[in-house]
Amino acid sequence: MNDRPVDRVRVLTPSGMLGAGWDEATIERGLELGIDVITIDGGSTDSGPSYLGGSRPKTTAKAVARDLRSLLKAAARADVPLIVGSCGTSGTDNGVDWVAGIAADVMSEEGLNLRVARIYSEQSAGDLKEALGEGRIHPLPPLGELDAETLESCTHIVGLMGHEPIVEALEAGAQVVLAGRATDTAVAAAYPLMKGMPAGPTWHAAKIVECGGQATSNPRTGGVYTVIDHAGFTIQPLDPAAACTPTLVAAHMLYETVNPFLLREPDGTLDVRDATYTALDDRTVRVEGSRFDVADQHTIKLEGARVTGYETLSFSAIRDPLILRDIDAWAGLMHTVLRDRVRQTLGLEEHEYAFDLRLYGHNAVLGHLEPDSGPPREVGVMLLVNAPDQATATAVAKVANPLMLHLPTPSMDYLPSLAFASSPAEVERGAAYEFVLNHVVDSVTPTAMFRLEIGEPTDA
């Protein structure tokens, strides 16, 4: 790898997530402009705790293979590194190995010979209990102090790496870096920082490109092309028909941040309060004035999930106008009758199971905040039962079955006929999970909590 000082680093970010797909013409556009690195995020917590708790990917293997084929060929053609973060959605060790296996198959099929690094970010409860005992784990709002039992209850725990483990892999000669859980920004920041670009512009650019084309006028058409230098960065869409504007670029600092001007990373805080956004033309924006304040203590954020029980789901649809006239009263009656029948039939008290009744088309999304708009035309009723085991959850849902089909209101002199969405009506969802960690660990070193494995060029 060329270690000569550089005056700029050109970053191609094809999409906000591996497996989302893109128009191959946008990759060709990036290659024509000239690139130094390709970066893409491979995961997220946006879809809830199940992917971490069960260590399974959100994306299908065929979609990941399609995207990796495009990027591995582009990286080999341009002789630049490819960096993928949060592999397998949640960044567990299994997720890294899953993506690495797909990459190996693609490279074999395409005749590519690239050196692949795997960075593992999964943490053991035992190691973390030692850190807890040493006073090195601290809560982030809204959670309180951590206890050892919570750590032991997690099925999987990952630490969010910063740029340093990725840089370590690149400096060791990796041409493809497949990282476990990482901050979205670290994936794009690592290579420019390694090449000596200033931290302020680098972290700011990384934040803007984390979701691919979201900071453009048409986020559906692919990714972005970014050039980071010693004074700032420029950004433009890979799709010539799309545009970046100062407002669109600046607005992305509002995305998933507590403060639109400050963004905490493992080794410090990005500060964009003095940043300026200038349109260089009708589709390219120049950003300057960003700075980065290095923290006194490097920290690693933890994510952990545990099983909360097992779920069974039923879904029925209501079109009866008498029920819809006061759907809240019907839902209240459903709660009362179901509790009574579960007690009578299964001998279960309320603390031994739980259920949630969601009225889609009425207030399932906003709940009590939903504005009053009159009776709905139709409502989908989702019953979600949670119990300590699958058999109990399904038994409760089966008790609810005739109620989900025929429960009348007190004023009705007939049995209504509602409509189940599936047969059988009960859908067993398996284990349900919850996030239980929102804490940071004081790092001994920026790379100590992560494990790096680098294969030979013929060994993915």
C-alpha positions, -999 to 999 in steps of 0.1 A, spaced: 0 0 0 13 34 -9 25 53 22 34 86 5 16 117 19 -15 126 0 -34 158 -3 -68 143 -7 -87 110 -3 -116 101 -27 -143 79 -11 -170 60 -30 -200 50 -9 -225 31 -31 -254 28 -7 -264 31 30 -263 -7 35 -248 -37 19 -276 -57 4 -297 -27 -6 -286 -27 -42 -278 0 -67 -275 8 -103 -242 -5 -116 -238 27 -136 -232 46 -104 -202 24 -96 -189 31 -131 -193 68 -125 -173 66 -93 -145 47 -110 -144 73 -138 -140 101 -112 -112 82 -95 -114 66 -61 -90 57 -32 -114 36 -11 -148 20 -12 -168 20 20 -202 7 30 -221 -1 61 -234 -36 65 -258 -33 94 -279 -13 119 -299 -15 151 -328 2 133 -347 -30 128 -348 -39 165 -330 -63 189 -339 -97 172 -310 -95 147 -284 -90 175 -301 -113 200 -304 -142 175 -272 -133 156 -290 -134 122 -288 -111 92 -316 -88 80 -305 -92 44 -307 -122 22 -274 -139 11 -282 -134 -26 -285 -96 -21 -253 -94 -2 -235 -116 -29 -249 -93 -56 -235 -62 -39 -202 -77 -29 -197 -89 -65 -201 -53 -77 -178 -39 -50 -151 -66 -50 -147 -63 -88 -146 -25 -85 -120 -26 -57 -98 -50 -76 -101 -30 -108 -92 3 -91 -67 -13 -68 -82 2 -37 -94 -12 -4 -130 -22 3 -143 -17 39 -176 -32 51 -188 -24 87 -213 -41 110 -213 -73 89 -244 -95 91 -266 -66 103 -256 -66 140 -219 -72 137 -217 -104 157 -188 -129 150 -213 -151 131 -222 -121 110 -186 -114 100 -180 -150 91 -213 -151 71 -202 -121 50 -167 -135 47 -180 -167 33 -201 -150 7 -171 -128 -2 -150 -160 -6 -175 -175 -29 -178 -144 -51 -140 -140 -54 -136 -176 -64 -163 -172 -91 -148 -140 -103 -111 -151 -102 -102 -124 -76 -73 -127 -53 -77 -102 -25 -64 -103 11 -93 -103 35 -93 -91 71 -120 -100 96 -124 -79 127 -145 -94 154 -163 -72 179 -183 -96 200 -177 -93 237 -178 -119 265 -198 -113 296 -169 -125 317 -145 -99 303 -171 -72 307 -178 -82 343 -142 -76 350 -144 -42 335 -175 -35 355 -158 -45 387 -129 -21 378 -154 8 374 -148 11 336 -184 7 324 -207 37 325 -244 41 316 -258 63 288 -292 78 292 -318 66 299 -303 35 314 -289 33 349 -259 15 364 -252 -19 350 -251 -52 370 -234 -85 362 -268 -103 359 -277 -82 329 -245 -90 312 -250 -127 318 -285 -126 305 -275 -113 270 -273 -138 242 -249 -116 223 -230 -84 231 -210 -63 206 -187 -33 210 -189 -5 185 -154 -1 172 -141 33 160 -117 37 131 -86 23 149 -92 -15 144 -100 -9 107 -68 11 103 -48 -17 120 -62 -41 94 -54 -18 65 -18 -12 77 -14 -50 80 -21 -52 42 -58 -60 41 -74 -53 7 -109 -62 20 -119 -53 56 -150 -71 69 -156 -55 103 -180 -65 131 -201 -38 148 -187 -4 141 -199 31 143 -215 40 109 -190 68 105 -159 48 114 -163 27 82 -158 58 60 -134 77 83 -108 50 87 -89 52 54 -88 90 52 -76 93 88 -49 67 81 -38 88 51 -34 119 72 -66 138 65 -77 160 94 -102 146 118 -128 174 116 -135 172 78 -131 134 78 -156 126 106 -180 151 92 -178 136 57 -182 102 72 -213 112 89 -229 126 58 -221 96 36 -232 70 62 -266 65 46 -254 66 10 -276 89 -11 -298 101 17 -282 136 16 -290 139 -21 -321 150 -40 -329 114 -49 -318 89 -23 -332 60 -42 -306 62 -70 -275 51 -51 -246 66 -33 -222 95 -31 -187 105 -41 -167 124 -15 -133 140 -17 -117 148 17 -87 172 19 -69 192 45 -94 221 45 -127 203 42 -146 180 18 -167 180 -13 -196 157 -19 -218 149 -50 -242 121 -59 -230 92 -80 -261 96 -101 -256 125 -125 -294 132 -124 -294 137 -86 -279 167 -67 -264 176 -33 -274 210 -19 -261 228 11 -295 223 29 -296 185 21 -260 180 33 -263 201 64 -296 185 73 -281 150 76 -265 161 109 -300 159 122 -302 122 115 -299 99 145 -281 125 167 -290 140 201 -274 173 191 -274 184 154 -240 200 159 -221 174 180 -215 137 173 -196 115 198 -172 89 184 -151 65 205 -121 88 205 -138 122 206 -165 145 194 -172 160 160 -182 197 162 -199 213 132 -211 245 148 -187 265 126 -191 245 95 -200 262 62 -219 246 33 -213 261 -1 -227 250 -35 -199 247 -60 -224 240 -88 -259 227 -90 -251 193 -76 -218 195 -56 -213 209 -21 -182 221 -4 -180 218 35 -154 236 56 -150 246 92 -156 212 109 -135 203 139 -129 173 161 -122 174 198 -102 144 211 -117 130 243 -96 125 275 -108 89 276 -114 66 246 -147 47 250 -164 18 233 -202 16 233 -219 -17 241 -250 -32 225 -266 -63 240 -298 -82 236 -315 -109 257 -346 -131 253 -378 -117 268 -400 -147 261 -416 -163 231 -442 -147 208 -472 -158 189 -490 -135 165 -526 -134 152 -540 -108 128 -576 -102 121 -595 -74 101 -626 -56 112 -650 -40 86 -681 -41 108 -694 -4 111 -710 -10 146 -676 -22 160 -657 6 142 -681 32 156 -663 27 190 -633 5 183 -616 15 216 -645 1 235 -643 -31 215 -605 -33 223 -612 -27 260 -638 -55 260 -613 -78 242 -587 -72 269 -612 -80 296 -627 -111 280 -594 -125 270 -579 -122 304 -609 -139 320 -609 -168 294 -572 -174 297 -576 -176 335 -605 -200 332 -590 -221 304 -553 -221 310 -552 -212 347 -527 -183 339 -527 -151 359 -518 -118 342 -481 -118 354 -475 -152 337 -479 -139 302 -485 -106 283 -503 -96 252 -505 -64 231 -535 -55 209 -526 -31 181 -553 -15 160 -538 -7 126 -558 19 108 -569 35 141 -540 42 165 -514 15 162 -486 39 153 -492 70 174 -513 55 201 -530 82 223 -513 109 202 -534 100 172 -557 129 163 -594 123 163 -605 118 127 -638 100 131 -645 62 128 -621 43 106 -633 25 75 -615 -7 84 -591 -18 111 -565 -45 113 -562 -61 147 -528 -75 156 -526 -96 187 -490 -103 199 -487 -127 228 -455 -130 249 -449 -159 273 -420 -178 289 -423 -206 263 -437 -209 228 -464 -234 237 -479 -210 263 -478 -181 239 -496 -201 212 -522 -215 237 -531 -179 247 -534 -169 211 -557 -199 205 -579 -189 234 -581 -155 217 -590 -171 183 -628 -171 186 -627 -136 201 -606 -123 172 -632 -138 148 -666 -132 165 -664 -109 196 -695 -86 195 -699 -53 214 -725 -52 242 -749 -34 220 -748 -59 192 -775 -86 189 -755 -108 165 -720 -123 162 -699 -103 138 -676 -121 114 -641 -107 113 -614 -119 89 -581 -136 98 -552 -128 75 -537 -163 76 -546 -199 82 -536 -211 107 -544 -179 124 -516 -183 150 -481 -175 137 -453 -186 160 -425 -160 160 -401 -178 183 -378 -160 208 -384 -123 213 -355 -100 223 -349 -67 240 -320 -43 240 -306 -41 276 -272 -24 271 -267 13 264 -233 17 282 -197 26 273 -165 10 284 -134 30 291 -109 15 266 -75 2 276 -64 8 240 -86 16 210 -81 -19 196 -79 -41 227 -116 -52 227 -114 -63 190 -98 -93 174 -82 -91 140 -77 -121 116 -61 -117 82 -60 -144 56 -37 -149 28 -48 -135 -6 -62 -170 -15 -79 -175 19 -110 -154 25 
